[in-house]
Amino acid sequence: MQEQLLLNGRVVWERDVAADPSAWQQTTIDLTAKLSEATSATLQWRLYERKGVSNYFADVRVGDIVTTGLQLSDPGVANAATWTAGLAWVGGPVYCSAQVYHPNHGADTSARAAQLYAG
């Protein structure tokens, strides 16, 4: 299974997630030549299955995107309205979601539950 970065619908980087499935990897991808005359662009991450497998789990996360000469509206990948999950699949179950990190999730959830049950 390949993790891929697409720029305007074209693959510009990929790696085999099965080669080292549990390691966090920091990757630098130079898009300078591909963006030289662009005024806007669309970045997309996807998992792509080259060979069919019957039962394989992959947990892929993207965060803290750093750019030079390009402005992203949400480089921390923290706004679910900016980054959305998409799914195109034929066969077997697939679960896909955009999960946004919330630093105070536990405390905020407890406070909200207390409000709901207090009233």
C-alpha positions in Angstrom: 0.0 0.0 0.0 1.4 3.4 -1.0 1.0 6.7 0.8 1.0 9.4 -1.8 1.1 13.2 -2.1 -0.7 14.6 -5.1 -0.3 18.1 -6.4 -3.2 19.2 -8.6 -4.2 15.5 -9.1 -0.7 14.3 -10.0 1.5 12.1 -7.8 4.6 14.0 -6.7 5.7 11.7 -3.8 5.0 8.2 -2.5 6.2 5.7 0.0 5.3 2.1 0.9 3.6 2.2 4.2 4.1 -1.5 4.8 7.9 -1.1 4.6 8.0 0.6 8.1 4.4 0.9 9.3 4.9 2.1 12.8 7.6 4.8 12.4 6.8 8.5 12.3 8.6 9.9 9.3 9.4 13.5 8.5 9.6 14.0 4.8 10.8 17.0 2.7 9.2 17.3 -0.8 10.5 20.0 -3.1 7.6 21.3 -5.2 9.4 24.4 -6.4 9.6 23.5 -10.1 6.0 22.2 -10.1 4.6 25.5 -8.6 6.9 28.0 -10.4 4.0 29.8 -12.2 1.0 28.7 -10.1 -1.2 31.1 -8.2 -3.1 28.3 -6.4 -2.7 24.6 -5.9 -4.5 21.6 -4.4 -2.6 19.2 -2.1 -4.1 15.7 -1.5 -2.8 12.8 0.5 -4.1 9.3 -0.3 -3.5 5.6 0.3 -3.2 3.7 -2.9 -3.3 -0.1 -3.1 -1.1 -1.4 -6.0 -1.9 -5.1 -5.3 -5.0 -6.4 -3.7 -4.7 -7.6 -0.2 -7.5 -9.2 1.8 -6.8 -7.8 5.3 -4.4 -5.0 5.8 -4.6 -2.1 8.3 -2.9 1.2 7.7 -3.0 4.3 10.0 -1.7 7.3 8.1 -1.5 10.8 9.7 -0.4 14.1 8.3 0.5 17.1 10.4 2.5 20.3 10.7 3.1 21.1 7.1 5.9 23.6 6.6 6.1 25.5 3.3 8.5 28.0 1.8 7.2 30.5 -0.7 3.7 29.1 -0.4 0.9 30.0 2.0 -1.4 27.2 3.3 -4.6 28.1 5.0 -4.1 25.4 7.6 -0.5 24.1 7.8 -1.1 22.4 11.2 -3.9 20.3 9.7 -6.1 21.3 12.6 -9.2 22.6 10.8 -11.7 19.9 9.7 -13.4 22.5 7.4 -10.1 23.0 5.4 -8.9 19.3 5.3 -11.6 16.8 4.5 -11.6 13.0 4.2 -12.5 11.5 0.9 -13.0 7.9 -0.1 -13.1 6.1 -3.4 -13.1 2.3 -2.9 -14.2 -0.9 -4.6 -14.5 -3.9 -2.3 -14.0 -4.6 1.5 -14.6 -2.3 4.4 -12.6 1.0 4.6 -12.8 3.6 7.3 -11.7 7.1 6.5 -11.9 10.3 8.6 -10.4 13.6 9.1 -9.4 13.7 12.8 -8.5 17.0 14.2 -6.2 17.3 17.3 -7.8 19.1 20.2 -5.3 19.9 23.0 -8.1 20.2 25.7 -10.4 17.5 24.4 -10.7 15.6 27.7 -11.3 18.7 29.9 -13.7 20.2 27.4 -15.7 17.0 27.0 -15.9 16.6 30.8 -17.1 20.2 31.2 -19.7 19.8 28.5 -21.0 16.6 29.9 -21.2 18.2 33.4 -23.3 21.1 31.8 -25.6 18.7 30.1 -26.3 16.6 33.2 -26.4 19.6 35.6 -29.5 21.1 34.0 
